[in-house]
Amino acid sequence: MIRDLLRPSGTVELTKRPRRLRSSPTMRDLVRESEVRIGSLVQPLFIADEGQPAGEIASMPGVFRYRVDDVAPECRTLAKLGINAVLLFGIPDRKDAVASSAHDPAGVVQRTIRAIKSAVPEMLVIADLCNCEYTDHGHCGILDENGEVDNDATLELLGRTALSYAEAGVDIVAPSDMMDGRVGYLRATLDGSGYSALPIMSYAVKFASGFYGPFREAADSTPHFGDRRGYQMDPPNAREAVREALLDLDEGADILIVKPALAYMDLIRAVREVSDVPVACYSVSGEYAMVKAAARNGWIDEDRIVDETLAGFVRAGADIIITYFAKSYAQRHGTRGPAA
């Protein structure tokens, strides 16, 4: 085809030249189709109770376990950068078979919610709602006599914890346990207790993934036996992911999460196409750790990889991105996206 356009001089007669719109940073910025908004980023935070170790997490360089007293200053810093939302994970001092510390009004997450809302009231506080950090067996629910997670018994536990978060002043609850019917149960529980205005950000599509390894170190949430494949989703399944999202939507979810993000961008798009609520993706600990490790070895340019990855999530259809890179991205880009 190009040969057909050649003139005797050897030049080519072209009328369509896409490179015209790539000629300068300003031009590229003008025609950019997708943009990562700092206001759409959510920074996860790990909160360690007094008897638990704090400090940097070895497998997640640059990510820390905070004490309750240290969270408010960190949230002030995030707010100045334009990051308006955090997602809380607690590491309690006390664990038992029924996760009783999860719904303790004086629990580590409940105290953290109060501290943030008192010091930085404009910060949107999202509380992850699960039991794996609070059970002595490391599973996400109450076990039956056969050692299997009892779906319906776990719902009652989730409801009690959600109410304790609501009473502490949380802005959003985010159930991540993958129990059947938990969104409907939580909606009824919250509504019946006077919290009908409290949104539910559901981990609607959460896979049993190998990308979670560093998180389990950070949150001390590794199962002591077996695995979570009986309640988290099988990675090859796409139609099931859409079905799970639609079920949560029908039960009253206000926001739907796809987790992990990087290997599941097709499902971010699929959920976006079938739902009319905001879609979030969670770029998980393994995704973060891989980028950090490769960058430290000099194999990749960390900043470029992060920018490309976050842009990919937006391009796939994510309205909200939960990422451990939120703070560093905001530090580099201020209140606007990159002029790459």
N, C-alpha and C positions, 0 to 999 in steps of 0.2 A: 504493500500500500504506500509506504513512504517513497519507494522507487517511482511510483506514478506521479508523485508530487515534485520530483526533482526537475529543476530547470536546467538548461544547457550549462549554466555556470556552476552547477553543483549545489546551489542553494535550494531550500525547501519552501514551498508556498503553503503556509499554514494559516488558517483563520481562527482556529481554536487553540489557545495557548494558556492552559491552567497556571503555568508558572508566573503569569502576569500578576496573580494575586498572592504570590509568595515572595515578592521582591524585596521586602524590608520588614523589620519588626513591626512598624506601625501598620503596614498593609496587612500583615498576618493577624495582628490584633483586631483590625477592623472587620475582617471576614471570619473570625473564629466562630465555629458553630457551637461549641460546648465550652463552658467555663466552670471551673471549680470555685464555688463560693465559700469563703471562710466561714460565713454564717451558717452553712449547711454541714459543717464538720462537728463531730462529737468526739471528745477526748475521754477515753476510758481511764478510770483512776482506781487503784488498788489501795484499800485502807486496812492496815494491820492493827488489831487490838493490842493492848498494852503488853501482853505476854508473848506476842509474835514478833519475829524479826522484821525490821524495816530496812529501807535502803534500796540501792539499785538491784535490779533483777538480772542475774548473770546471763541468762539466755536472751534477754531483751535489753541490750545496752541503751541507756537513756530513758528507760522506764523504771519507775520506783514504786515501792510500797511506802505509803505515807502513814503517819500517825494522824489521828483525828485533828489534833491541834495544828497540824501542818497543812491541812487541806484548804482552809480558807485563804491563806496567802497564795497558794498555787492557783486557786480559782480567780483571785484578783489579777494575777499575771495573765491567765488565759483570757479573761474578760477584756483586758487592755489590748490584747492581740486581735480581738474580734471573735473569739471562740465563745459561744453563748450557751453551750450545753456540755455536760459531763455525764458519764455513765459509771455508776458506782458498783464496785465489787468488794465485799467484806471478807476479811480473814479473822474469824473469831477465836477467842481463847478457849471456848468450850464447845465440844462436839458430842453428839449422842445419836442414837439410832433414829430419833424422830425430829432432828434439826430444831430443837426447842429454842436455841439461841437466835434462830432466824427471825422469830417474831417477838423477841424480847424488846420492850419499849426502850430499854437502855442498851440495846445491841449496838455493835460497831457501825452499821450502816445508818441506823436510826439517829445516833448521835451525830454522825457526819452530815446527814441531811439538815438537821437543826443548825449545825455550825455554819454550813454554807449559806443557808437561807437567811441566817442572822447577819452574816458578814458581807455577802454578795447577793442580795435579794433578787437581782436581775438575772442571775445565772439559772439556767434551766437544769434542774437536777432530775436525772433519770436513774432509777434504781433497778438493777438487774434482779429478777425474781426467780431464784432457783434454790435448791437445797444442797447441792454437791459440796459447797464449802462448809456446810454446817453439820453434815452427817458423819458419823465415825466410820462409815463404810464407803463414803465417797460417791454414792449414787445420788441421783437427782430426786428421789422420792422415798417414801416409806416402803420397807420391804415386807412381803408376806411371809408365811411360814415356809415357803419354798425358796426364799431368797430372791424372788422376783419383785420388781417395783410394782406396787399396788397403785394403779392409775387413780381410782376414785378416792381412795384414802389420802392420796397425795394432794388432790384438789382442795380438800379442807385445809390442809397445812398451807398451801399457797394462798388461800383466801385470808387466813389469819395474818400471814406475813405482809400481804398487800395492804391490809387495813393498818397494820403498824407503821408502814411506810407513809400511808396517807395521813395518819395522825401526826407523824413527824413533820409533814409539810412537803412531801415529794411532789414534783410536777408531773411525772410520768412513771408508770410502772411497766417493766419490760419482762414478761414471763419468757424464760428460755429453756424450760424443762422438757418441752415437747410431749406433755401429757395430753391425751385426747380430751377435748371439751373444756380445756382450762380457761380459754378466753371467755366463753359464755358463763362459766362459773364465776370468774373474777368480775365480769361485768355486773352480774346479778348481785354479787356480794358487795361490791362498791356502791352500786346504786341503792341497795337496801340499807346502807349505812350512811347515806347522805353525801356520797362522793361521786355523784353522777357526772360531774364535770371533769373528773380525773381521767386523762387519756390512757389507753393501753397500747403500748408499742410492742407488738407480738413478734417473737422469733418464730415466724410462721414456717419458714423453710430453713431448717437447721440440720445439717448433715453430720453423720458420724465420721469425722474427718481426722486425717493424720496431721492437719495443720494446727491442731490445738495444743501440741506438746508444751511449748513454753508457757502458755497460759496456766497449765496445770501446776507448773512449778510456782508461778506467780501467785496463784490463788489457793495452793495446797488442796487441790480438788481431784486428784487422781483416784479412780475407783480402786478399792483394796482387793477386789476380785472381779472377774468377768470384764465386760465392757458395756458401752451404752447403745449398742446397735439394736437393742430391743425397743428403744424409744426414739433415738435420733435416726435420721433418714439414711437410706442406702445411697451412696454417691452416684451410681449410674442412673437414678430415676429422675426423669424430668416431668412426666405427666403427673406423677404423685406430688411433685413440688407444687404444681399449679393447683391441684386438688386441695392440698394443705392450706395454701394461701386463701383459696375461696372459702374454705370452711371457717378459717379465722375471721375473714371478712364478714361472713354471715353471722358469726357469733358476737360481733361488735368491736373488732380490732380497729383502731384509729390509724395505725401505722403498721406496715408489714416489713419485716426484716428478712433478708436472705443472708445466710451465713454458712460457710466462708464466702468471700467475694471473688477472689482472683480466678479461681478455677470454675466459677459458677456464674460468669457474666451472662451466659445465655439464659440463665434462670432469672437474673435481675430483669432482663428484657421481657421474658415470658410473664413474670408477675406484673411488671409495669403495664403490659398490654391487656391484662384481664381485670385490673383493679382500678378504682377511681380514688384511692387514698394514697398518701405519700408512701413511697417505697424507700427503705433504707437498706444499705448493705454493710456488713461488718467485715472489714479487712483484718483478719485475725492475727494472733501472735506469731504463728509460723510464717505468715507472709512477711511480717515485720522483721522477724529474726533472719530470714533468708536474705533480704535486702541488706540488712546491717552487716551480716557476715561477709557477703560478697563485696560490699563496699570497703570493709576493713582490709580485705585482701587485695584491694586495688583492681578488682575485676570489672566493676561497674561504677558509673557515676551515680551516687545515691540520689542526689537531688533530681536529676533527669528521670531516673526510674520512678521515683515517687510522683513526680509531676505527670508522667505518662500514665501511670497506674490509676491515679485518682481521676484523671481526665477520662480514662476508659470506663470507670464506674459510672461517671455522669453520662457518657455517651451510651452506655448500656441501658440507662433509664433510672439510675439512682437519684433520688431527691436529697437524701441524707447519707453521709458517709461516716461510719464509726471507724476511726483509725488511730493507731498509736502515733502516727506521724502528724496529727492535727496541729500540735503546738509548733513543731519545727517548720511545718509548711507555712503556718501563719507568720512565724518569725521571718521567713524568707520573702514572703509575698505581701505582707501588710494587708490592706483591705481589698486588694484586687488580685486577679489571677496572674500567672506568669506570662511575660512577653517572650515566649520561647522562639 
